[in-house]
């Protein structure tokens, strides 16, 4: 089936969808993006995704010629055009700073390029949810609190791609980043959680990790359902000694982890709390409903 891509207000067939070779996204990785998921045509936590996008656009001094309402309507239009208006879909918005004229300044005055991709959802293998995924620590280390670039969903994705490649080379699903002191930060494309003594822990946003939307949803589910949770820094040794570990992102939702590097995690995978959260998350997205 032909796929249509939304570029600056118009939908183009994929083979005709083109942007300039002078786009700052291509030349400098100067842009941000969002990956979202729709359930039966309803985009999950759309407001939160758009807020994160606009927070980054503002912080990074983008000219913003559109508002959230326009983006929401453009997503709907793209989903409908691609026949995805009432099914589950993958949605990606990319905003680059637009055409490079001269000067390596953020406030270069260019009009941003805005792309929307909407595709049929490709799910992770079901065994990963029933048996757990394997993850590895990346060789790439970050400063503990030093670099606020990671709070943005930047299209400079090379570090993340290297971490993913390292994972693939060792047969794992995901690589995760740590500080030089081995504090655990986040996955290459996910946030990380562990359970110890019945409490769910995830690194705090003060460690300059991506404020994941699924992370936010999971913390909300914990607090509404009496599951103790804390945003708290922890070390690699804490992670490998955890009774349960799981990852979150918009496409994978909640993914249990069975092995970290060479250490097997937990007695049964998914563990009791992870399993409970997986069920509650499905309720929250509306997938556990027959209406
Ligand atoms: N951290 C990183 C580095 C990511 O790329 C992602 C995927 N967007 C996440 C965390 C999870 O974020 P979300 O729940 O918003 O998909």
Boltz pocket constraint, residues with backbone or C-beta under 6 A from the ligand:
constraints:
  - pocket:
      binder: B
      contacts: [[A, 35], [A, 153], [A, 160], [A, 186], [A, 187], [A, 188], [A, 189], [A, 190], [A, 191], [A, 210], [A, 211], [A, 212], [A, 213], [A, 214], [A, 215], [A, 248], [A, 249], [A, 250], [A, 251]]
      max_distance: 6.0
